[in-house]
């Protein structure tokens, strides 16, 4: 019984990995049990037993993307000192998560948000909830950085978060649509320059120190 359960879970994870790749470039709406069954050379009934409906498959794919994000981004900075160090590390982990993605369509959540931003329903709601929680994480660390004296007291953290988030989204767009290979190097540079403008002397020391520990490639001019 246990072996059967483990095989079932392994099969489900394999299906979701393929679903993530397909939906990143073809969209979640095009992700159907029939399409996935054909791609994986599986029976529709076998896939239906795992998910039950197209919407359940879409939501399971979104959750799989969220787990991967938590592992590769949040998990990688869990032991980093809270505040500016963790903020920088988290943003750079996010950039690497997209830049080094195996998925054909780049950032899963950028693609999914673009596709579902005007489609009410459970799939859109979950995408919005997960995307919002990431923005909240960035803002929490920015607030803490200001409270710790690492960012200037008058720093507008909401504006800061908006800009930091936009730099990474822009990199994904530039790489996917325009084929700009240097886009992520530019986004790393933009993130650090924006934080430097808001940093105190203590914050500047942190930014300089973290840059020494992890070399940031400069974009090709």
N, C-alpha and C positions, 0 to 999 in steps of 0.2 A: 504493500500500500504506500509506504513511504517513498520507495523507488519510483512508483508511478507518479506520485505528486511532484517529485523532483524533476522527472522527465517533462511533466506538464508545464512546470514553471520555466524550465530551460527552453522549451519550445515557445512559450509565450514571450520570453525575452528576445529570442531570435526573431520572432515575428515583429516585435516592436522596434527592434533595431532597423529592420528593413522599412517599416512604416515611417520611422523618423527620416530616413534618407529620402524616400519617395515624396513625403509631404513637404520637405524643405525646398524641393524644386518644383513639384507639381501642385502643391497646395493640399490642405487637409480636406477640402471639399471633394477633391478627386480621389481621395483615399477611401475606397470601398472594399468590402470583404471580397467581392469578385475580382477587383483589380489586384489586390494583394495576393489572393489565392493563385491567380495566374502567374504573377511574378515569382512566387515562391514554389510554384509547382505543387500546390497543396489543394485539397478539396475544400469547397466552400463550407461544407458541413463541419469540417475540422476547425476552420477559422471561426465559424459561427459559435462553436462550442466554447471558444475562448472569450468572445466578446459580445455576441448576441445581437448587436445592431451596429449600424454605421456610426451613430453618435457615440456609442460606448467605445468603439474602436478609436474614434477621434480623441475622446477624452483620455483614454488610456495612453495614447501617443503623446498627448500634452503632458501627462503625469510622468511618462518615461523621460521626456526632455527635461522636466523640472528636476528629477532625481539626478540626472547626469550633470545638470548645472550646479546643484548643491554639492555634489561630490567634487567636481573639478574646480569650482570657484570658491564657494563658501568653505568647503572642507579644507582647501589648501591654505586658508588664512585663519583657521579656527584658533591656532596657537599664537598668532601674531598679536603684539601689544595693541589694545584698542586705541582708537583715535586716528591720528594722521597716518601712522605706520600701517595700520590695518586698512584704512581707506585706500591708500596708494596700492597696497598689495592686492586688495580686492579688485580694484579697477584694472590693474595689469593682468590679474588672473582671468578676468572677464574678457579682455582683449585677446589673450592667448587662447582662451576657450573657443572663441569664434575663428580666430586666425588659423588655428591648428585643427579645426573641425574636419571630420571625415565626411560630413554631409555635403552633398552636391550643391545644395542651395544656400550654403552659408548659415547664418544665425537662424535657428529654428523659430525663435520667438519674434524676430523681426518679420519673417515671412508670415507667420500665423497671425500676428497682430494686424498686418496690412490686409490680409485676406478677410479677417472676421471683425474688423473695427465697426462695420455697419450692419452686422448680422446678429440681431439679438438671439439669446439662447444660452444654454448651459456651456457650450464650448467657448463662446465669446467671454462669458462671465469668468470662466476658469483662467483663460489667457490673461484677462484684465487683472484678476486677483493676483496671479503669480508675478506679472510684470510690475504691478503696484508694490508688491512686497519687496522687490529688488530695489526700487526707487526709495522705499522707506529705509532699507538697510543703508544705502548710500547716505541718505539724509541723517540717519542716526549717528553714523560715524563722523559726518561733517559737524553736526551739533556738538558731539563729544570733543572733537578736535578744537572747536572754538572755546568750549568750556575749560579745556586743559591748557589754554593759552597757546595753542599751536596755530590757530587761525586768528586773525584780527577780530577784536570784539564787535566791530561793525560789519563783519562779513555777512553778506546776504546768502545764507546757506541754501535757500530754495532756488535762487538764481544760479548758484554754484552747481547744485545738483543737476539742474536743467541743462547747463552747458556741458558738464562732464558726461552726462548720459548722451547728449547729442554728438559729442566727438566720436564716441564708439559706434553709434548708429550710422554716422556719416562714413566711417571707415568700411563698415560692412557693405553699404550701398556702393561706394566707390570701387571696392574690389569686385563685387558681384556684377554690377552693371557695366562699369567702365574698364574692368580688368586692371585696376591700379594696384600693382603688387606692393607698393610702398605705403598704402593707405593706413595700415595698422601701425607702422613706425611713426607716421604723422600723428595718429591719434594718441600714441604714448607721449609724444613730445607736447602735444596740445594740452593733455591732462596735466602734465607736470608744470607747464608754463602757467596754466590757469591757477593751479594750487599755489604756485610760487607767488603770484600777485596777491593772494589773500593771506599768505603765511606770515607769522610773526618771525622774530629772529630764531626762536626755538623751533618753529615749524620749518624754517629754511634749513636748519641743521639736520632735521629729520629727513627732509627731502633729499638733501645732498648725501647723507649717509646711506639711505635706501638705494640711491642711484649707484653708489659705489658697489653695494652688495650685488646688485643685479644690473648688468650693463644693458642700456637701452640703445638699440641700433638707431642711428640717425637716418632720416629719409634721404634718398638720392635726389639731389637737386636737378 
